[in-house]
Amino acid sequence: MSEEHISPLDIINAEPTLPPSLKEDIDVTSLTPEQEIIILKEWNSRPKNPPSLKELVQLAFGPQYDGRDKRARIVKSFLANRKIEARPSNVYVGKEPIILTEEQKQFIANNAGTMNCREMAEMLFDKKGLSALSQESVVVSNYIKTLDNRVKLVVEPENEKEVTEVYAAPKIESTMINKINKYIDEPIDARLYSQNDKQKRWVKALIAYVNSYRFSQQIGTYRTDADRKLFESSFISYTYAKDDLTPEERDEYIILCSEIVISKNIQERIEKFQKIADESLDGDDENKRISMSIVEMISGMRNEYNSSVKRQQSLMDGLKVKRSKRIQERVSQNESLLGLLDFWRSYDKRQLLVKFASERKKKVSDEIVRLENMEDMKFQIFGVDKQEILNS
């Protein structure tokens, strides 16, 4: 029907036309059998942690709907008919308490002296990346506290204890000399130090390096005395006798020494887990399962260790090339300067010889003139050419 034949009565009696999505929204009054099956399957699959009303609505109708939509009332009514009460999405459901099995307790007791709580929790519950405050780590820690003193954590060596004091970098030469003599192969003789200008430059440069902000920040991240000493000793041994480092090179040496600490810690962990894996092979199925998990962790740690070693080698090679190039440029500049000085020395010497020759020639000329004016000597030099005498 064209527009000119539409009557007002036709417009009044016409049915309203709605977008398909809105029309579908109005028509939703109940769940389809497929939606009912989806909801019931999800509910039955999670008896310990039942899904929320929002989750069920989104499973049945799509992610664009939530618990405030009218579809939520339809889902809620469907569950109520089956005497099921859905949990509102804003109600927190805590984790169920973890109950350790006897095998897990035995594992903790056997490894409390070689592994920390987080490492044991990752192994026992097959979860990677747990924190020390996770429920699993806390459960392990609480159980360790109940163990007999004889099977608690082994007392840490003195250098493995956590340090809390701030690192104090040496600021005077005598303190730095003590550090240097502790870590390098050729110690400084304190009796001759005052007469050795080269060693003075090296010591003062090293004091400046270890008092830099970057060095203090890096060594402050280590929580054990062993890590601090390894980092400090590596840095001193690498940078001593290098008083010409640029700030960039100094920072690269700091990175190199931090990689040394990282690789050391990875290697210690590999040895620790390798021992546990070897002991687990002779146990029951549970221990063998743990052993296979440990083997996977060891493989990952070996890859990390190899990567760290490669980074160390790359840093050392780069630093050697940079320093060698700079020293070569300095030698070339010194050679050019020495050549220029030799040239000027030769030029000055030549000028001095010319000056001496000119003065000598002038003295000889003055002497001839004096002799020519003497009456008693005229007969002796008569007929002698003056220029011949001067040039002879």
C-alpha positions in Angstrom: 0.0 0.0 0.0 1.4 3.4 -1.0 1.6 6.4 1.4 -1.3 8.2 -0.4 -3.8 5.4 0.3 -2.9 4.9 4.1 -5.8 6.1 6.3 -5.6 7.3 9.9 -7.5 4.1 10.9 -4.9 1.9 9.3 -2.2 3.7 11.4 -4.1 3.2 14.6 -4.7 -0.5 14.0 -1.3 -1.3 12.7 0.9 -3.6 15.0 4.1 -1.9 16.3 7.3 -3.1 14.6 10.3 -3.7 17.0 13.9 -4.6 16.3 14.5 -8.3 16.4 16.7 -8.1 19.5 14.1 -6.1 21.5 11.3 -8.4 20.3 13.3 -11.4 21.4 13.9 -9.7 24.8 10.1 -9.2 25.3 9.3 -12.8 24.3 11.7 -14.4 26.9 9.5 -15.8 29.6 11.1 -19.2 30.3 14.1 -21.4 29.7 14.5 -23.7 26.8 15.2 -27.4 27.5 18.8 -26.8 26.3 19.3 -23.9 28.7 17.9 -26.0 31.6 20.4 -28.8 30.9 23.3 -26.3 30.7 22.3 -24.8 34.1 21.9 -28.2 35.8 25.2 -29.6 34.4 27.1 -26.5 35.6 25.5 -26.7 39.1 26.1 -30.5 39.5 29.8 -30.1 38.3 30.6 -27.7 41.2 29.3 -29.2 44.4 31.9 -27.6 46.6 31.9 -24.2 44.9 28.5 -23.7 43.3 28.1 -21.1 40.5 26.6 -17.8 41.2 23.4 -16.6 39.7 25.3 -14.3 37.4 27.4 -17.1 36.1 24.3 -19.2 35.4 22.5 -16.4 33.6 25.6 -15.8 31.4 25.9 -19.5 30.6 22.3 -19.7 29.5 21.8 -16.4 27.7 25.2 -14.9 27.0 27.9 -12.7 28.6 26.0 -9.5 28.1 23.5 -10.3 30.9 24.0 -10.3 34.6 22.0 -10.9 37.8 20.0 -7.7 37.4 18.4 -8.7 34.2 14.9 -10.2 34.1 16.5 -13.4 32.8 18.0 -13.8 36.3 14.5 -14.1 37.7 13.7 -16.8 35.2 16.8 -18.8 36.2 16.2 -18.2 39.9 12.6 -19.4 39.5 13.8 -22.5 37.7 16.3 -23.3 40.5 13.7 -22.7 43.1 11.3 -25.2 41.6 14.1 -27.8 42.2 14.8 -26.4 45.7 18.1 -25.0 44.7 19.1 -21.5 45.8 21.7 -19.7 43.7 24.4 -17.7 45.3 24.4 -13.9 44.6 27.6 -12.8 42.9 28.5 -10.3 45.6 28.6 -13.0 48.3 32.2 -14.2 49.0 32.8 -17.9 49.2 36.0 -18.7 51.0 38.3 -21.6 50.1 37.8 -24.8 51.9 40.5 -25.6 54.5 43.3 -27.7 53.2 43.8 -31.0 55.0 47.2 -32.5 54.6 47.4 -36.2 53.9 49.9 -38.4 55.8 52.1 -38.7 52.7 52.2 -34.9 52.4 53.0 -34.5 56.1 55.8 -37.0 55.7 57.1 -35.1 52.7 57.2 -31.9 54.7 59.0 -33.5 57.6 61.6 -35.0 55.3 62.3 -31.8 53.3 61.8 -29.1 55.9 65.6 -28.8 56.2 66.3 -28.3 52.5 63.2 -26.5 51.1 61.2 -23.5 52.1 57.4 -23.5 52.6 56.6 -22.0 49.3 58.7 -24.6 47.4 57.1 -27.5 49.2 53.6 -26.1 48.7 54.3 -25.9 44.9 55.4 -29.5 44.9 52.7 -30.9 47.1 49.8 -29.2 45.3 51.2 -29.1 41.8 50.8 -25.3 41.6 53.4 -23.0 40.1 54.0 -19.4 41.2 52.6 -19.6 44.7 53.4 -16.8 47.1 54.7 -17.2 50.7 51.2 -15.9 51.8 49.1 -18.3 49.7 46.8 -20.7 51.6 48.9 -23.7 50.5 52.2 -22.1 51.8 50.6 -21.1 55.1 49.3 -24.7 55.6 52.8 -26.1 55.1 54.2 -23.4 57.5 51.7 -24.2 60.2 52.4 -27.9 60.0 56.2 -27.3 60.3 55.5 -25.4 63.5 53.9 -28.5 65.0 56.9 -30.8 64.2 59.4 -31.9 66.8 62.4 -29.7 67.2 64.6 -32.5 65.7 62.9 -32.4 62.4 62.3 -28.7 62.0 64.2 -26.5 59.6 67.9 -27.0 59.9 69.7 -24.0 61.4 70.9 -21.8 58.6 74.6 -21.2 58.2 75.8 -17.8 59.4 76.2 -16.5 55.9 72.7 -17.7 54.9 70.8 -15.8 57.6 68.7 -13.0 56.4 70.3 -9.6 56.9 68.3 -6.6 57.9 70.9 -3.8 58.2 71.5 -1.5 55.3 74.7 -2.1 53.3 77.4 0.4 54.3 79.8 1.1 51.4 83.4 2.0 52.3 84.1 5.7 52.2 87.7 5.9 53.3 90.8 4.4 51.6 91.9 2.1 54.5 88.5 0.4 54.7 88.4 -0.1 50.9 92.0 -1.5 51.0 90.8 -4.1 53.5 88.0 -5.1 51.1 90.3 -5.3 48.1 92.9 -7.4 50.0 90.1 -9.8 50.9 88.9 -10.4 47.4 91.8 -10.0 44.9 94.8 -12.2 44.3 97.5 -9.5 44.5 96.9 -7.6 47.8 97.9 -4.0 48.4 101.0 -3.5 50.6 99.8 -0.9 53.1 103.4 0.2 53.9 104.1 1.1 50.2 100.6 2.4 49.4 101.3 6.0 50.1 104.1 6.0 47.5 102.1 4.3 44.8 100.1 6.9 42.9 98.6 4.2 40.6 97.1 2.2 43.4 95.8 5.4 45.0 93.9 6.2 41.8 92.5 2.6 41.7 91.3 2.7 45.3 89.7 6.1 45.0 87.9 5.1 41.8 86.6 2.0 43.5 85.3 4.0 46.4 83.3 6.1 44.0 81.9 3.0 42.2 80.6 1.3 45.3 79.1 4.5 46.7 77.0 5.1 43.5 73.2 5.0 43.8 72.9 2.1 41.4 75.4 -0.1 43.3 73.7 0.6 46.7 70.3 -0.2 45.3 71.3 -3.5 43.8 73.2 -4.8 46.8 70.4 -3.7 49.0 68.0 -6.2 47.3 70.0 -9.2 48.6 68.7 -10.5 51.9 71.4 -13.0 52.8 75.0 -12.3 53.7 76.2 -14.9 51.2 74.5 -13.1 48.3 75.8 -9.7 49.4 79.4 -11.0 49.7 79.3 -12.7 46.3 78.0 -9.6 44.6 80.5 -7.3 46.4 83.5 -9.6 45.8 82.6 -10.0 42.1 82.2 -6.3 41.6 85.5 -5.4 43.4 87.5 -8.1 41.6 86.2 -7.0 38.2 86.5 -3.2 38.6 89.7 -2.9 40.7 92.6 -1.4 38.6 90.0 0.1 36.3 89.9 3.8 37.3 88.6 5.0 33.9 85.2 3.3 33.7 82.3 5.3 32.3 79.0 5.3 34.2 77.6 3.0 31.5 80.4 0.5 32.0 80.0 0.6 35.8 76.3 -0.2 35.5 77.1 -3.1 33.1 79.5 -4.5 35.7 76.7 -4.3 38.3 74.4 -6.2 36.0 77.1 -8.8 35.4 77.6 -9.3 39.1 73.9 -9.6 39.7 73.8 -12.4 37.1 76.5 -14.2 39.0 74.4 -14.2 42.1 71.3 -15.4 40.1 73.2 -18.3 38.6 74.6 -19.3 42.0 71.1 -19.4 43.5 69.7 -21.4 40.5 72.5 -23.9 40.8 71.9 -24.4 44.5 68.2 -25.0 43.8 69.0 -27.5 41.1 71.2 -29.5 43.5 68.6 -29.3 46.2 65.8 -30.6 43.9 68.0 -33.2 42.3 68.6 -34.7 45.7 64.8 -34.8 46.5 64.1 -36.3 43.1 66.6 -39.1 43.7 65.1 -39.9 47.0 61.6 -39.9 45.7 62.3 -42.5 43.0 62.4 -45.3 45.6 59.1 -44.4 47.2 55.4 -45.1 46.5 53.3 -43.9 43.6 52.7 -40.5 45.3 56.4 -39.9 45.7 57.1 -40.9 42.1 54.5 -38.4 40.9 56.3 -35.8 42.9 59.6 -36.9 41.5 58.4 -36.4 37.9 57.2 -33.0 38.8 60.6 -32.2 40.3 62.4 -33.4 37.2 60.3 -30.9 35.2 61.2 -28.1 37.5 64.9 -29.1 37.4 64.8 -28.9 33.6 63.3 -25.4 33.7 65.9 -24.3 36.2 68.7 -25.6 34.0 67.4 -23.5 31.1 67.4 -20.5 33.4 70.9 -21.2 34.5 72.2 -21.6 31.0 70.5 -18.3 30.0 72.1 -16.6 32.9 75.6 -17.9 32.0 75.1 -16.7 28.4 74.2 -13.3 29.6 77.3 -13.1 31.8 79.5 -14.1 28.9 77.9 -11.6 26.6 78.4 -8.8 29.2 82.0 -9.7 29.8 82.8 -9.8 26.1 81.1 -6.5 25.5 82.9 -4.8 28.4 86.3 -6.2 27.2 85.7 -4.9 23.7 84.7 -1.4 24.9 87.6 -1.1 27.3 90.1 -2.4 24.8 88.9 0.0 22.1 89.0 3.0 24.5 92.6 2.1 25.7 93.7 1.7 22.0 92.3 5.1 21.2 94.1 6.6 24.2 97.4 5.0 23.2 97.0 6.4 19.6 96.3 9.8 21.1 99.4 9.6 23.3 101.5 8.4 20.4 100.4 11.4 18.3 101.1 13.7 21.2 104.6 12.2 21.8 105.4 12.5 18.1 104.3 16.2 18.1 106.5 16.8 21.2 109.5 15.1 19.5 108.9 17.2 16.4 109.0 20.4 18.5 112.0 19.2 20.4 113.8 18.6 17.1 112.7 21.9 15.7 113.9 23.8 18.8 117.2 22.0 18.7 117.7 22.9 15.1 116.8 26.5 15.8 119.3 26.6 18.7 122.1 25.2 16.5 121.4 27.8 13.9 121.4 30.5 16.5 124.8 29.2 17.9 126.2 29.2 14.3 125.0 32.7 13.7 126.5 34.0 16.9 129.8 32.2 16.2 129.9 33.6 12.7 129.3 37.1 14.0 132.1 36.8 16.6 134.5 35.6 13.9 133.5 38.6 11.7 134.0 41.0 14.5 137.4 39.5 15.2 138.5 39.9 11.6 137.5 43.5 11.6 139.4 44.0 14.8 142.5 42.4 13.3 142.3 44.4 10.1 142.4 47.6 12.1 145.6 46.6 13.9 148.7 48.2 12.3 151.1 45.4 13.2 148.8 42.6 11.8 148.1 44.1 8.5 151.0 42.4 6.8 149.9 39.0 8.1 146.3 39.1 6.7 147.1 41.2 3.6 145.6 39.6 0.6 143.3 37.3 2.7 139.6 37.2 1.6 137.3 38.0 4.6 134.4 35.9 3.3 136.7 33.0 2.8 137.7 33.0 6.4 134.0 33.4 7.6 132.8 30.6 5.4 135.6 28.2 6.0 
